[in-house]
Amino acid sequence: MAWLAALRSVGGMSDAMTSRSAVQAGCQVLIVGAGPTGLMLAAQLLARGVATRIIDKGDGVILQSRAINVHACTLEILDQMGLAERFIDRGQAVRRLRFYSSGRSLLSLDLALNGSRYGYMLDIPQDCTERLLRARVSELGGEVEQGVELEGLDDKPGRVSARVRDRAGQASQITAEYVVGCDGAHSRVRHELGRARERRAGRACLPRPPGRLCRRSRTARGRARDRELPASDPQRGPAARRSRPGEGGRALAPGRRQVNRR
């Protein structure tokens, strides 16, 4: 998880951040979105003494299992947080995976060989994951503010002002040092930053070289493969767009933002 690498520096800045007069709402970090990612981040920040608020426009824990697998590396992080045993008690350990095709065995994967002391993958419904993380956030003095939707962001010197509205229609502002978008594929935070992801019905236009329409697919080994679309291809219509000069180093792909590698 990309946010985890930044926690040490955020924690180290805690004293300096507290001393700034810009923190007027008792909030150093505002997290938008109370899914597993936002809850995990909130728990990590609160444990380090960073004043954190977390808002979510939904009504509470989701009832669908959108993600059920917890891998060994995640269990190691949960163990550092003192939560691994809580998850293990409520989950089902999967120690081996077998893959078949037309009744023929293709692969048997022994997860005990993953190099972790958690030699398995844990299956646990996402609502259980969220409830356990919410409980940890509560233990650390945090609270998920349900029914609060982000409407806009105003970037000001030394702080960010977030315009929010609750389910009763009451508008207000939250001032924070940092705003973190953990609000999913249709992220309002990304939209406000001008980085909304462009989805193209499973297809991607890869301008390579500029001026040509291309389609990206992947091989069985996961490698990217680009193919120029001929003039007769119907996908040259609204499903793909023509590249412009200077775009040769960027790509639009399903589920990915158009950003330069850092």
C-alpha positions in Angstrom: 0.0 0.0 0.0 1.5 3.3 -1.1 0.3 5.2 1.9 2.2 3.0 4.3 5.6 4.2 3.1 4.6 7.8 4.0 3.5 7.1 7.5 6.9 7.5 9.1 7.4 11.0 7.6 3.8 12.0 8.5 4.3 10.8 12.1 7.6 12.6 12.3 5.9 15.9 11.2 3.2 15.5 13.9 4.7 18.1 16.3 5.4 20.6 13.6 1.9 20.2 12.2 0.3 20.7 15.6 2.2 24.0 16.1 0.7 25.5 12.9 -2.2 27.9 13.4 -3.8 26.5 10.2 -5.1 23.5 12.2 -8.3 25.1 13.6 -10.8 22.3 13.2 -8.8 19.8 15.3 -7.9 18.0 12.1 -4.4 17.5 10.7 -5.5 14.8 8.1 -8.9 14.5 6.6 -9.6 11.1 5.1 -12.4 10.8 2.5 -13.8 7.3 2.3 -14.3 4.7 5.0 -13.5 1.5 3.1 -10.7 -0.8 4.2 -8.0 1.6 2.8 -9.4 4.7 4.6 -10.0 2.8 7.8 -6.5 1.3 7.8 -4.9 4.7 7.2 -7.0 6.3 9.9 -6.0 3.6 12.4 -2.3 4.0 11.5 -2.4 7.8 11.8 -4.4 7.9 15.1 -1.9 5.4 16.6 0.9 7.9 15.8 -0.9 10.8 17.5 -2.0 12.5 14.2 -5.3 14.3 14.6 -7.5 12.6 11.9 -11.1 12.8 10.7 -12.7 10.3 8.4 -15.9 11.0 6.4 -17.9 8.8 4.2 -21.0 9.6 2.2 -22.5 6.1 2.7 -24.7 4.8 5.5 -22.2 2.4 7.1 -20.5 -0.9 6.6 -21.1 -2.4 3.1 -23.1 -5.7 3.0 -21.4 -7.1 -0.2 -18.1 -9.0 -0.2 -16.3 -6.9 -2.7 -12.9 -8.3 -1.5 -12.5 -11.4 0.6 -8.8 -12.3 0.4 -6.3 -11.0 3.0 -2.8 -12.0 2.0 0.1 -12.8 4.2 1.9 -9.4 3.9 -1.3 -7.7 5.0 -1.6 -10.1 8.0 1.9 -9.1 8.9 0.9 -5.4 8.9 -2.2 -6.2 10.9 0.0 -8.1 13.4 2.1 -4.9 13.9 -1.2 -3.2 14.7 -2.2 -5.9 17.2 -5.2 -6.9 15.0 -4.0 -10.1 13.2 -5.6 -12.5 15.8 -8.9 -10.7 15.5 -9.0 -11.3 11.8 -7.8 -14.9 12.0 -10.5 -15.7 14.5 -13.2 -14.6 12.1 -11.7 -15.8 8.8 -10.9 -19.1 7.0 -7.3 -20.0 6.3 -6.7 -21.1 2.7 -3.5 -23.1 2.6 -3.5 -24.4 -1.0 -4.9 -23.3 -4.3 -5.6 -25.7 -7.2 -6.4 -24.7 -10.7 -8.2 -26.9 -13.2 -9.3 -26.6 -16.8 -11.7 -29.1 -18.4 -11.2 -31.5 -15.5 -7.4 -31.4 -15.9 -5.2 -30.1 -13.1 -3.1 -27.2 -14.2 -1.4 -26.0 -11.0 -1.3 -26.7 -7.3 0.0 -23.7 -5.2 1.2 -24.3 -1.7 0.8 -21.0 0.2 3.0 -22.4 3.1 5.9 -21.5 0.8 5.2 -17.8 0.7 8.0 -16.9 3.0 5.8 -15.5 5.8 4.9 -17.0 9.2 1.4 -16.7 7.9 1.6 -19.5 5.5 -1.8 -19.1 4.0 -4.3 -16.6 2.6 -7.2 -15.6 4.8 -10.7 -15.5 3.5 -12.9 -13.0 5.4 -15.9 -11.0 4.2 -15.3 -7.3 3.6 -18.0 -6.3 6.1 -16.0 -8.2 8.8 -12.8 -6.4 7.7 -14.5 -3.0 8.0 -16.1 -3.7 11.3 -12.8 -4.8 12.8 -11.0 -1.7 11.5 -13.8 0.6 12.6 -13.5 -0.9 16.1 -9.8 -0.2 16.1 -10.3 3.4 14.9 -12.9 3.8 17.8 -10.4 2.4 20.3 -7.9 5.0 19.2 -10.4 7.8 19.7 -11.5 8.2 16.1 -15.0 8.2 14.6 -16.3 7.6 11.1 -18.6 10.5 10.2 -21.3 8.8 8.1 -23.5 10.5 5.6 -21.0 13.3 5.1 -20.1 13.9 1.4 -17.2 15.9 0.0 -18.4 18.6 -2.5 -15.2 20.5 -3.2 -11.7 21.4 -2.1 -10.1 24.8 -1.8 -6.3 24.8 -1.7 -5.0 27.6 0.5 -1.5 28.4 1.8 -0.6 25.8 4.4 -4.0 24.1 4.5 -6.9 22.6 2.5 -10.5 23.6 3.0 -12.9 20.8 2.3 -16.6 21.7 1.5 -18.9 19.0 2.8 -22.6 18.4 3.2 -24.3 16.0 5.6 -27.4 13.9 4.9 -29.6 16.6 6.4 -28.4 19.0 3.7 -26.3 21.1 6.1 -23.2 22.5 4.5 -19.9 23.1 6.3 -16.2 23.3 5.9 -13.4 21.2 7.3 -9.9 22.7 7.4 -7.0 20.2 7.4 -3.3 20.0 6.6 -3.8 17.1 4.3 -6.8 15.6 2.5 -6.5 11.9 1.5 -8.7 10.4 -1.1 -9.7 6.8 -0.2 -13.1 7.1 -1.9 -12.8 4.5 -4.7 -13.0 4.5 -8.5 -15.3 7.5 -8.7 -13.2 9.5 -6.3 -14.3 13.1 -5.7 -10.9 13.9 -4.4 -9.2 12.9 -7.6 -11.9 14.8 -9.6 -11.1 17.9 -7.6 -7.4 17.4 -8.3 -8.1 17.1 -12.0 -7.1 13.5 -12.2 -10.4 11.7 -12.7 -9.8 8.4 -14.3 -11.0 7.9 -17.9 -12.8 4.6 -18.5 -13.2 3.3 -22.0 -15.4 0.2 -21.7 -12.4 -2.2 -21.2 -10.3 -0.6 -24.0 -7.4 1.7 -23.9 -6.0 4.1 -26.5 -2.2 4.0 -26.5 -0.7 6.8 -28.6 2.4 5.1 -29.8 3.6 6.8 -32.0 1.5 10.0 -31.9 -1.3 10.3 -34.4 -2.2 6.6 -34.4 -5.1 4.8 -32.7 -4.0 1.7 -30.8 -5.6 -0.9 -28.6 -3.8 -2.4 -25.6 -4.2 -6.1 -24.6 -2.2 -8.4 -22.4 -0.6 -11.7 -23.1 -1.1 -14.9 -21.0 1.9 -13.8 -18.9 0.5 -10.3 -18.3 2.7 -8.4 -20.7 1.3 -5.4 -22.5 0.8 -5.7 -26.2 -0.2 -2.8 -28.4 -2.0 -3.1 -31.8 -2.8 -0.2 -34.2 -6.5 -0.1 -35.1 -7.1 -0.3 -38.8 -9.4 2.2 -40.5 -12.1 -0.4 -40.8 -12.1 -1.3 -37.1 -15.4 -0.1 -35.4 -13.4 0.5 -32.2 -11.9 3.6 -34.0 -15.2 5.3 -33.1 -16.1 6.5 -29.6 -14.2 3.7 -27.9 -10.8 5.1 -28.8 -9.5 8.6 -29.3 -6.8 10.0 -31.5 -3.5 10.9 -29.9 -2.1 14.3 -30.0 1.5 15.4 -30.6 3.5 15.2 -27.4 1.5 12.3 -25.8 3.8 9.5 -26.9 4.9 8.7 -23.3 1.4 8.4 -21.7 -1.3 5.8 -21.8 -5.0 5.6 -21.0 -5.9 2.3 -19.5 -9.0 0.9 -17.8 -8.8 1.6 -14.0 -5.7 3.7 -14.2 -5.1 7.4 -14.1 -3.3 9.2 -16.9 -0.2 10.3 -14.9 3.5 10.3 -15.5 5.7 7.8 -13.6 7.5 9.3 -10.7 
